Amino acid sequence: MSLDNVWMAIIASTIFTLVIQSSAAVLSIVVLLSQQGFLSQSAGVAMVLGANIGTTGTALLSSIGKQTESVRVAVCYFVLKAFGVVAIAPFVSWFVYLIYALQGTAFVDPKSKAERAEHVPGIITFSHSLFNVALALIFLPFTSRVAKVVEFLVPSDPTLGSCSSIGGAAMVVDTSSSGTASSIMTTKGIMMQPPRKKD
């Protein structure tokens, strides 16, 4: 299996992240490999994308047997990450061009191990930040629609809260008739809104 194939690199990175349940560890390994000149720019970025999908596995596993709100938060996290990766994967080369443009440097296509070791690590670290920031900004106007999708995927009693998500953060929003609610920030960027009791 060649990691220069974008989809193979994504799948390998996703599986490895699911196994060790740590995207930070996977990203550290990917950066280390790139510093040795073993990864091309496209392969490195693809493995970053795979790690972003794989890291949702921890949330999904921890939500098993939990309340509907917890499951919806985990599903939101997975849906957004997966959608972002599938959308970017066919255009990884253009994504690399964008990174160079944002860095204000001329595009380089490293071929030798020495050239890869010089350029690829920076592309990998920048791609991780860019992917997550862009994903949050793109989905920000569509959180209500994402909530409806997740409510369809994880149905529950209508008196319970619904789930919407922005990038890595997620929140459960009151669905009462008033349509307003204050959210309570909890750990790991997750915002939970407990369901209201009927009068």
Solvent accessible surface area in square Angstrom, and as a share of the most:
residue,aa,sasa,rsa
1,M,161,0.72
2,S,65,0.42
3,L,50,0.25
4,D,82,0.43
5,N,76,0.39
6,V,32,0.18
7,W,112,0.39
8,M,69,0.31
9,A,0,0.00
10,I,6,0.03
11,I,80,0.40
12,A,26,0.20
13,S,0,0.00
14,T,21,0.12
15,I,97,0.49
16,F,84,0.35
17,T,0,0.00
18,L,77,0.38
19,V,108,0.62
20,I,65,0.33
21,Q,94,0.42
22,S,39,0.25
23,S,26,0.17
24,A,72,0.56
25,A,40,0.31
26,V,2,0.01
27,L,26,0.13
28,S,71,0.46
29,I,70,0.36
30,V,1,0.00
31,V,29,0.17
32,L,100,0.50
33,L,59,0.29
34,S,0,0.00
35,Q,90,0.40
36,Q,94,0.42
37,G,2,0.02
38,F,115,0.48
39,L,6,0.03
40,S,19,0.12
41,Q,13,0.06
42,S,31,0.20
43,A,1,0.00
44,G,0,0.00
45,V,0,0.00
46,A,0,0.00
47,M,19,0.08
48,V,0,0.00
49,L,1,0.00
50,G,0,0.00
51,A,1,0.00
52,N,3,0.02
53,I,27,0.14
54,G,1,0.01
55,T,28,0.16
56,T,1,0.01
57,G,5,0.05
58,T,56,0.32
59,A,30,0.23
60,L,57,0.29
61,L,98,0.49
62,S,66,0.43
63,S,9,0.06
64,I,125,0.63
65,G,81,0.78
66,K,117,0.50
67,Q,137,0.61
68,T,30,0.18
69,E,10,0.04
70,S,41,0.26
71,V,39,0.23
72,R,13,0.05
73,V,13,0.07
74,A,2,0.02
75,V,22,0.12
76,C,0,0.00
77,Y,45,0.17
78,F,79,0.33
79,V,37,0.21
80,L,1,0.01
81,K,7,0.03
82,A,19,0.15
83,F,122,0.51
84,G,4,0.04
85,V,1,0.00
86,V,87,0.50
87,A,49,0.38
88,I,36,0.18
89,A,3,0.03
90,P,83,0.52
91,F,118,0.49
92,V,4,0.02
93,S,62,0.40
94,W,179,0.63
95,F,18,0.08
96,V,4,0.03
97,Y,100,0.38
98,L,83,0.41
99,I,0,0.00
100,Y,9,0.04
101,A,72,0.56
102,L,98,0.49
103,Q,72,0.32
104,G,67,0.64
105,T,78,0.45
106,A,84,0.65
107,F,77,0.32
108,V,48,0.28
109,D,78,0.40
110,P,6,0.04
111,K,146,0.62
112,S,54,0.35
113,K,116,0.49
114,A,77,0.60
115,E,75,0.34
116,R,51,0.19
117,A,34,0.26
118,E,128,0.57
119,H,50,0.23
120,V,0,0.00
121,P,20,0.13
122,G,36,0.35
123,I,3,0.02
124,I,1,0.01
125,T,74,0.43
126,F,68,0.28
127,S,1,0.00
128,H,60,0.27
129,S,64,0.42
130,L,28,0.14
131,F,2,0.01
132,N,39,0.20
133,V,87,0.50
134,A,30,0.23
135,L,9,0.04
136,A,27,0.21
137,L,115,0.57
138,I,108,0.55
139,F,22,0.09
140,L,96,0.48
141,P,96,0.61
142,F,89,0.37
143,T,25,0.14
144,S,72,0.47
145,R,165,0.60
146,V,11,0.06
147,A,11,0.08
148,K,139,0.59
149,V,74,0.43
150,V,0,0.00
151,E,51,0.23
152,F,165,0.69
153,L,94,0.47
154,V,22,0.13
155,P,101,0.63
156,S,40,0.26
157,D,79,0.41
158,P,119,0.75
159,T,64,0.37
160,L,52,0.26
161,G,1,0.01
162,S,9,0.06
163,C,0,0.00
164,S,5,0.03
165,S,0,0.00
166,I,49,0.25
167,G,2,0.02
168,G,46,0.45
169,A,39,0.30
170,A,4,0.03
171,M,45,0.20
172,V,0,0.00
173,V,52,0.30
174,D,13,0.07
175,T,68,0.40
176,S,38,0.24
177,S,128,0.83
178,S,68,0.44
179,G,57,0.55
180,T,90,0.52
181,A,41,0.31
182,S,87,0.56
183,S,44,0.29
184,I,97,0.49
185,M,124,0.55
186,T,59,0.34
187,T,108,0.63
188,K,183,0.77
189,G,32,0.31
190,I,48,0.24
191,M,54,0.24
192,M,48,0.22
193,Q,18,0.08
194,P,71,0.45
195,P,56,0.35
196,R,114,0.41
197,K,191,0.81
198,K,167,0.71
199,D,192,0.99
